[in-house]
Amino acid sequence: VELQQSEVTALYLKRNNIKADHVWDFRNKVGTPEVKDNHSNLAATLHGGAELTAEGLRLDGNRGYAKLSNWEWGGTTSIEVYVKYNSFNSYSRVFDLSDGGDDNVNLLNFKATSTIRWEIRKGIVGFGSTNKCLDASNFETSAWVHVVVTVSGTTMKVYKNGALAGTNTAGHEPKVLTRSQHWL
């Protein structure tokens, strides 16, 4: 579903009754190699030096990642994350949900800047892919940032710390399919 401004604000203020399809909470799971989704039992498995701390999932910016179980999804979508960057590498992804080809959904920092980039690449049979992006506000260094990205129809939105940070009305929804790479 597409979350509305009031729902995003409620999430940020931790006052919500929003029912999510999938939730992975990485906090206070130190030493656990896998975290199960709170609703559907999908797993997030750690790889490449990723580790769990009291604060959550810690990635090294080079090799570490968590691989989520594969599942079919797409269409109208909302994704919520809490992110803390220590530095900005070139195109460091918060999540990369892809099929290894033309149908990718990413949240990342743009180039080596702090700019938040929400992008959806959609494969078009016989024509490669079309990439739609929304650059908005900024991630912060060494501070937790609450980010919610949504897409419904052609409207993509980024919310930062409960407030709308950017809108692109010329976007598109991700294709409904089972992607083989669900990476954090």
N, C-alpha and C positions, 0 to 999 in steps of 0.2 A: 504494500500500500504506500501511497504518498503521504508522508507526515505533513501536517499543517503547522504554521508558525506557533500556535498555542501549544501543540503537542511537543514540538522541539524545545520550546522554552520550559515546559514541564519536565522533560527529560533532563535538561541542563540543571534545573533546580532540584532534581531528584524527587519530583512530585508527579508521578505518572502511574497510570493504569494501562499503559499501552501493551498489548499482547504482541510479542515478536515471534516470527516463525523460528528463528535461530538466535541463540545467545551463547557466547563463549565468554566466561569471566575468568581471566587469567590471574587475578589477584590472590595472594596468599596460598599459592599452590606449589611452593618451593620443592624442587626435587621430583616433581611429577613429570613423566615423559609425554603424557597425553592428557588433554582436557576434553571432556564430553560437553556437547551442546546441552543446555538446560531443558530443551523441549523434545528434540527428535533423536538424541543419542548420536549425532554426527560427531566425529572426533577431530581435534586439532592436534597434530603430531609434530613435535619439535625436531628440527634438522639443523645441521651446520653450525652448532654452537649457540643456538637460541636457548634461552634459559628463562625460568619463571622465578620472579622475585615477589616480595610482599606487595610491590606496586603493580605488578603485572608482567607481561611478556617483554623481555629485553632482547633486542636484536643488535648485532655488532655493526650493522651498516655495510657489511661485505658479503658474508656467506649465510648468516643465520636467517631462518624463516620458520614459520609454522605452516604445515600443509593441512588444509581442511578437507574432510571427506567430500567426495563428489556428490552433487545433487542437481536435479533439474530446476532451473529458475530463469527469470528474465521478466521482461515487461515492466510495468510500474514497480519501482523499487525505492526503498529507503534503507540506508546503512548508517549506523551510528558507531563512532569510535572515539576513544580518548587517546591522544598522541602526545608524546614528549620527544622532541628531537634534541640531541646534544650538539649536532652540527648538521649542515646541509651538504650532502653529496649530490652529484648530478642525478636527477630523476629518481630519488630514493622513494620506493613505493611503500605506502602504508598497507595497501592490499593490491593484489594483481590477480584478478579472476579471469582466466583465459582458457581457450581451447587449444592453445599452442599455435594458433593461426590468426584468423581475421576477426574473431569475436571476443575482444578483451574489454574488461571494465577495471579501471584503475583509479586510485586516489594516491597522489604523490606530491612531492615538491617539484616545481618547475625549474628545469636546469639545475644550477647549484644555488638557487635562491630560496627564500622562505615562502614564496607564493604557493598557495594551495591550488592544485590542479585536479579537477574531477573530469575524467575522460571516458568516453564509451566508443569503442571501435566496433562497427557492425559490418560483417561480411556480406557482400552482395554477389550472388552467383554470377560468375563470368566477368565480374568487374573489380575484383579485389575487395577493398574495404573502404568505408567512409568513417572518418574520425570526427567526433564532436567533442569539444572541450569547453570547460568553464574555468577560468582563472579568477581567483577571488582572494581577498584579504591575505593574511599570512599566518603560517605556523609560527610559533615562538621558540626560541632557544631555551632549553632547560626549564620549561614550564609546561604543565599539562594543558592541552587544548581539547575542548569538546567539539567534535565535528560531526555534522549530520549532512549527508548528501542524499538528494532525492531526484527522481526523474519520473515524470508522468506525461505521456504523449511526447511533445517536442520541448517540454519545459524542464530544464535541469536547474537545480538550486544547490547552493552551499550555505550551511548555517555554521557559524562559529560562536561558541560559548553562548548559545541560545538565541543569537540574533542573525537575521538574514545577512549574508556577506556577499552574495552574488547570484544572478539569474541569467540564464541563457535560454531564450525562447525559440532558438533554432537548433535544438538538440534532437536526440532520438533515444528511445528505450533500447536496452540490450535485448538481443534475440533470446527467445526462450529455448534453452538447450542445456544439456549436461556438459559443463566445462570440465576438462581433465586437470586443470591447474587452478586450485583455489588456495592462493598463498597470501600469508600475512608477513 
